[in-house]
Amino acid sequence: RAMTGELSIGNKFIGVDVADKGKDKTVATYMENGIIREQKELQVDTSGEKAISNSTALELIKFAQQRGFTDNMARQIAIEGNGVGVGVRDFMRNKGWFITEYTATASSRSKGFYNFFKHLDEGRTKIFNELETINELRKQLMAMTYEFKDNLEPSIIQKKKLKEILGYSPDESDSAMICDWVANGSSDKRYNIKRIGY
């Protein structure tokens, strides 16, 4: 149910896992009509913190425009707003791109991935079977485990432990989850797509 060989036209969304300095990558995931059809590592200048933010923002705007986004569709783009992501958000907003901010916490990450898995299982979100990163994305998603706490809240494996298992950061899966999050709405009413009116 989660895989498809057909692409179709519909609402477009982008989710971005923003990397800081180090080995992590800044990965953008592009979804159209509920189908994850592309993942791309954005080429970012890492010579300084301000340069990282500005370079990431400019690369993201270029990535979005090449896929038919305009600044009035910016709410359909979500970035992780932690660390360098704050600078990316501010730079893009100064350029008129009022993107949606995803705040990564242990709780939001667990809920985000739990919902992402549900959407894949239901066929609500699909992955194009010719996605260039399909093998990497599959590897990262299959390495994840979760359990339910006493209050029945899902708890996903900690990112630190996942990095130890994989040997690197799960940037493709994080980006895909953020894309699913903005496409399907979040529990935060400020970012619920039904309220915004996509």
Secondary structure, DSSP 4 states (H G I P E B T S, - for coil): --EES------EEEEEE---SSS---EEEEEETTEEEEEEE-----SSHHHHHHHHHHHHHHHHHHTT--GGGGGGEEEE-STHHHHHHHHHHHTT---EEEPP-HHHHHHHHHHHHHHHHHTSSEEETT-TTHHHHHHHHHT--EEE-TT--EEEPPHHHHHHHHSS--HHHHHHHHHHHHHH--SSGGG-HHHHT-
